[in-house]
């Protein structure tokens, strides 16, 4: 190791004061035409990303009654939402839901946690 070298993990640990753990698609990897949970509530989440991998519109929001007229629209093939605790405050830790315009729409959900959790 080069003297003075810091990895990205070191820099994040310095900023937050704790190590972080990346979790991917812990709740679901698909969203359909009925609203489903995509992230559980977690006060240890400091960052999250939800990416629409499908060819369909996807809407997400921190409420169970998400719909095409209520929520953030993620456009097909890469539309996304990124939340960081420094800008979005408590929204990072909320429970999040999604709904799509077609069944089995692929989604990538990533979350950065300050405390590792077992896979469920």
N, C-alpha and C positions, 0 to 999 in steps of 0.2 A: 504494500500500500504506500502510495506517495504521501509524504508528510504534508499535512494540511488538507488532504483530499477528503471530501465528504460526499457520500452517496445521496441520492434523492431521499431515501428512507431516513438517513441521518438528518437532513435538512427539515423534513416534515416532523420528525421526532423532536427536534430542537424547538420548532415553532409551537407545537401542541403540548410538548412536555410528556408525551406518551407515545408508544409505538402504534402504528395503524395496521389494519388488516383489510384487504380487498375481498369482497364477497360478490359473486356473480349469480344472477338468476336463482336466488334462494327460494322464492315463492313460486314463480312461474316463468316459462319461456314463451308462452303464447297468450294472446288476448283474443276474445271472441266478441260476439254481438250482445252479450250480457256483461255487465260490469263485473270485473274480478279484481281481487287484491293483487297488486304487483310488488308492494313493499309493506312489511309489517311496521308498526310503530316501533321506533328505536331511538332512545335519547343518546346513544353512543355513535350515531351516524353523523359524520362531519361533512360528507360530500356524497352526492348521488348523481347518476346519469341514467336516463331512460331513453333508449334509441329504438325507433321503429324500423325493423328490418324487413317489413312486409311491403307488398305493393298496394296496401290499403291505408286509408286514413285511420289514425289512432288518436284518441283523446285521453288525457290523464289528468288527475287532480287529487288533492288531499281530502276527498270526500267520497262516500260510497255511491252517491247518486250521480256520478260522472256520466256525461252524455255528449252528443255532438253539439249541443248548445250550452254545455256547462263543463268547462275544463280547458286544458291547454291542448291545442291541435298539434300533433306530430305528423308531418307530411310523410308520404310513402318513401321507402328506400333511404332512410337516414335521418329523417326529422327527429329532433331530440330536445330534451330538456336537461340542463345541468344545474344543480343547486349546490352551493357552498355555504357553510355555516356563517362565514364572515359577511356575506351579502344577503343571504336568505334567512338567516336566523333559525328559529324553531321549525320552519317548514322542512328542513332537512330530516328531522326526526319524526315527522308525521307519518301516519299510515297513508299509502297512495294506492289509487285504483285506476284501472284502464278499461276502455271499451273500444272496439274496432268496428269498421263497416263490413267486415267479413269474418267468418269463423277461422280459428286457428291462425291468427296473424302473429308472426314471429316478432319477438321483442327482446332486446338486450337490456338487462337491469343490473347496474353495478353500484355498489355502495362501499364507502370507505368508513370503517368503524374504528373506534378507539379501544374497543374490547372485542376480542374474537368471540364468535358465537358458533356453537355446533350446527352442522347442517341438519335441517329438519325435513 
